[in-house]
Amino acid sequence: MSETKGNVVLHVADVHKRFGGLHALADIDLQVEEGQTHAIIGPNGAGKSTLLNVIIGKLAPSSGAVVFDGNVLTGRKPYEINQMGIARVFQTPEIFTDLSVLHNVMIPALARRDGAYKFNILRALERETGIRQEAEAMLEDVGMHSRRDMAAGSLSRGDKRRMELAMCLIQHPRLLLLDEPTAGMSRHDTNTTIELLKKIKSRGMTKVIIEHDMHVVFSLADKISVLAQGRIIADGTPDQVRGNPKVQEAYLGGAH
Amino acid sequence: MNIFYLPRRDAITLAVFALVVLTMPIWLVPFGAAYPGLMQKFAIFAIFAVGYNVLFGLTGYLSFGHAAFLGVGSYTAVWTFKLMTMNVIPAMIFAVIVSGLFALAIGFVSLRRSGIYFSILTLAFAQMCYNLAYSVLTPITNGETALQLTINDPRVLDLMFSERGAGLPSPSLLGQGMSGIEAFYVVAVVLLIAFYIAQKIFVSPFGMMLRAIKSNQTRMHYTGFNTRPYALTAFVISGMYAGLAGSLLAATDPLAGAERMQWTASGEVVLMTILGGVGTLIGPVIGAWLIKYFENIFSGFNDAMLHHTFSWLPQGAQDVVVAITSKFVGEGWQLSLGLIFVLVVVFLPGGVMEGIRRFSSIFRNRREPGPTGALKTSPAE
């Protein structure tokens, strides 16, 4: 393991995950430093999504723990983990398809302001001007302001992704998890998404990104961990990883 | 002032709705439905359906057991009449509280599951209430004879101020008796208040959270919301509406029987909501009115009336037509209701309200063909 320089925000400590006889994750130890973009790459079936699901609390590890900012995440519910400051973008955008784009973005803003539950029927949504302005500014940021009144379900795939990002960003999370943010996108949509992610990179938010697309990984990541058959076989800066023969063999070479 | 605020569109809806409800005794005349007993039912079941829609329409949780809360409300109201006072206000308040507590308990358990399992759990609880009312709980419910007022009821509050009368007392509001057209107006005002509260819920952040739960519960979890208390609150609110409706049934006819809690009654409110339009405010009201109208008017048709209607046909043809149509009215009114329900679900899954929307958008397009109209017709899912 490389020694830590910055402040470690997320620490995945000795995590194992078994599904019956399958050892999906073995001895995973991962430290993510504050403000960095940390990419996790690996061939199909390497355990990338399992790892992300363990971090976010969707799956419980068989052993080991995930620590965020000094607090153990293991065993907490997804909504508690979000309230601690972790937001997630899914491989297939998880959005409120029946609601308008603006409302999609206002909901997470209300989650941040009002917490996990609030019985609030006295003030009409229309009168939530603060939240509304915040949501409109966020939509402006991701270039979707003109589509704010459309039903979210009728957006293109790329726009759904951008909106989902806006839904996460409006919460000002300390850690943003991205699960293959450009999966299934056209080249054009991929490029606009990279531009957007670069833009938010400058905001000093910590990001963990799982990605297939090397173009995306090398243009965004500060640090890369390579996962193969449930183990981390290498980690380091993009240049270190690119030059690592083990990685070439297991992943980059293996792709052909 | 801010607390009572409604967006302009909803304020207009409320005003028009109030006008429609309060003028019922006039516009129902040509339909042959302008008699107080039926109009009271229109208003009461509209309350039931509006409340049910807060749960089903907003969160998508399909409860098959809401008649239990209707029954609990009725029993509570009759007991309040018997023990305390014939005034309907305490009866309504207690009915709302007790049915809310029932809903809290039943909802707490049922909401541990979703989809079909949730529906089955609510159905099971409601049938349990129904059967208990007929068996072990007969000291409270009076079983098959139904809970009724008697001359010797304690009525503690009433008897502190007046002597026990000779006959059976009847429910009243501020000295005004709860029968006939006056009772209709009382119930109508309660309906308007209930409708207004539902509007407040629909336009509030809370209402949007319920819609978001229906749309994508996974996203809600990962957005930091604990969805179960949200759904439970909606469940309790709809249970309270049902209890209120039950207490009004008792107020207009002080009798509470267990059949009010049967699963057919729970199914009826589901039909009302779907028929009118799930998730809309007015839809469930229209659904409730249609079903109550069918139940009371169509069921009253008999062969003689049909012969009269078709008297312009030659004798042979008249007999054939009457023989066919008589299957759809009178005893067979549910056959016509069933057919209408099937037609609505197949062709207008959004209920009567979707029909109205489609109709008005066709009309609008013809008037002003333009991009706005074209946009509005497209999402007719």
Boltz contact constraints between the chains, C-beta under 6 A:
constraints:
  - contact:
      token1: [A, 78]
      token2: [B, 221]
      max_distance: 6.0
  - contact:
      token1: [A, 78]
      token2: [B, 222]
      max_distance: 6.0
  - contact:
      token1: [A, 79]
      token2: [B, 221]
      max_distance: 6.0
  - contact:
      token1: [A, 79]
      token2: [B, 224]
      max_distance: 6.0
  - contact:
      token1: [A, 79]
      token2: [B, 225]
      max_distance: 6.0
  - contact:
      token1: [A, 79]
      token2: [B, 226]
      max_distance: 6.0
  - contact:
      token1: [A, 82]
      token2: [B, 222]
      max_distance: 6.0
  - contact:
      token1: [A, 82]
      token2: [B, 224]
      max_distance: 6.0
  - contact:
      token1: [A, 83]
      token2: [B, 224]
      max_distance: 6.0
  - contact:
      token1: [A, 88]
      token2: [B, 222]
      max_distance: 6.0
  - contact:
      token1: [A, 94]
      token2: [B, 216]
      max_distance: 6.0
  - contact:
      token1: [A, 94]
      token2: [B, 218]
      max_distance: 6.0
  - contact:
      token1: [A, 94]
      token2: [B, 219]
      max_distance: 6.0
  - contact:
      token1: [A, 96]
      token2: [B, 212]
      max_distance: 6.0
  - contact:
      token1: [A, 96]
      token2: [B, 215]
      max_distance: 6.0
  - contact:
      token1: [A, 96]
      token2: [B, 216]
      max_distance: 6.0
  - contact:
      token1: [A, 98]
      token2: [B, 215]
      max_distance: 6.0
  - contact:
      token1: [A, 99]
      token2: [B, 215]
      max_distance: 6.0
  - contact:
      token1: [A, 107]
      token2: [B, 212]
      max_distance: 6.0
  - contact:
      token1: [A, 108]
      token2: [B, 223]
      max_distance: 6.0
  - contact:
      token1: [A, 110]
      token2: [B, 205]
      max_distance: 6.0
  - contact:
      token1: [A, 111]
      token2: [B, 223]
      max_distance: 6.0
  - contact:
      token1: [A, 111]
      token2: [B, 224]
      max_distance: 6.0
  - contact:
      token1: [A, 111]
      token2: [B, 225]
      max_distance: 6.0
  - contact:
      token1: [A, 116]
      token2: [B, 225]
      max_distance: 6.0
  - contact:
      token1: [A, 116]
      token2: [B, 226]
      max_distance: 6.0
  - contact:
      token1: [A, 117]
      token2: [B, 226]
      max_distance: 6.0
  - contact:
      token1: [A, 117]
      token2: [B, 229]
      max_distance: 6.0
  - contact:
      token1: [A, 119]
      token2: [B, 206]
      max_distance: 6.0
  - contact:
      token1: [A, 119]
      token2: [B, 233]
      max_distance: 6.0
  - contact:
      token1: [A, 120]
      token2: [B, 205]
      max_distance: 6.0
  - contact:
      token1: [A, 120]
      token2: [B, 206]
      max_distance: 6.0
  - contact:
      token1: [A, 121]
      token2: [B, 200]
      max_distance: 6.0
  - contact:
      token1: [A, 121]
      token2: [B, 201]
      max_distance: 6.0
  - contact:
      token1: [A, 121]
      token2: [B, 204]
      max_distance: 6.0
  - contact:
      token1: [A, 121]
      token2: [B, 206]
      max_distance: 6.0
  - contact:
      token1: [A, 122]
      token2: [B, 3]
      max_distance: 6.0
  - contact:
      token1: [A, 124]
      token2: [B, 5]
      max_distance: 6.0
  - contact:
      token1: [A, 124]
      token2: [B, 7]
      max_distance: 6.0
  - contact:
      token1: [A, 124]
      token2: [B, 203]
      max_distance: 6.0
  - contact:
      token1: [A, 125]
      token2: [B, 203]
      max_distance: 6.0
  - contact:
      token1: [A, 125]
      token2: [B, 205]
      max_distance: 6.0
  - contact:
      token1: [A, 125]
      token2: [B, 208]
      max_distance: 6.0
  - contact:
      token1: [A, 126]
      token2: [B, 7]
      max_distance: 6.0
